């Protein structure tokens, strides 16, 4: 496989597994929260994962209430 074919194969795989695009937001947080997440190698990813988990839990609670 030549370089061009390898590029398109990788690109097509990436497009096939692409997730929903992320939206950039700014928010103010208590310093304690920032300090906690900054202990992580990728603190913004850790914050994002925590927020997504909370949202999923709340959605499940809402579904259970119906």
N, C-alpha and C positions, 0 to 999 in steps of 0.2 A: 504494500500500500504506500503510495507516495504521500508527500507532505500535504498536498491539497485535499486528497481524499481523507486523510486523517483529520484535517481541520474540519471538513464538512460532517464527518461522522461524529466528532466531538460536539460540534455546534448543534446538530440535530438531536443528539442525546440530551444536551443541555436544554434545548427548547421543549423537548418532550417532558422533561421532569421539572420544568420551571414552575415555581410557586407564584402565588399572588404577589404583585409588587408591594413593597413596603412604602408607607407614607411617612415623610419626615415630620416630626412634631417637636416643639419646644415646650418644656414644662419646668416649673420650679418644684424642687423637692427639698425636704429637710436634709441638712448636712449629714445626719446620722444614716439616712437611707443611702445617700451617695457613698459614704464611707464604707457601708456594708457591701455594696455591689462592686466597688472599686477593688475589693480583694480578689475578684474574679479576673482571669486572664483577659476575657472579653466582657467587660461589665455591661455594655449596652445590650449585648445579646442576652445576658443573664436577666437583665431588667425586662427585656421584651418577652422572654420565655415565661417569666413570672406573671406578667400582665396577661398573656395569652391563657395561661393556666387558670387564673382567676376568672377570666371571661368565660372560659369553657365550663367551669364549675357553676357559675351563675346561670348560664344557659341551661345546664342540666337541672338545676333547681327550679328554674322557670318552667321547664318541660314537665317536671314532676308535679308541679302545682296545678297543671291543666287537667 
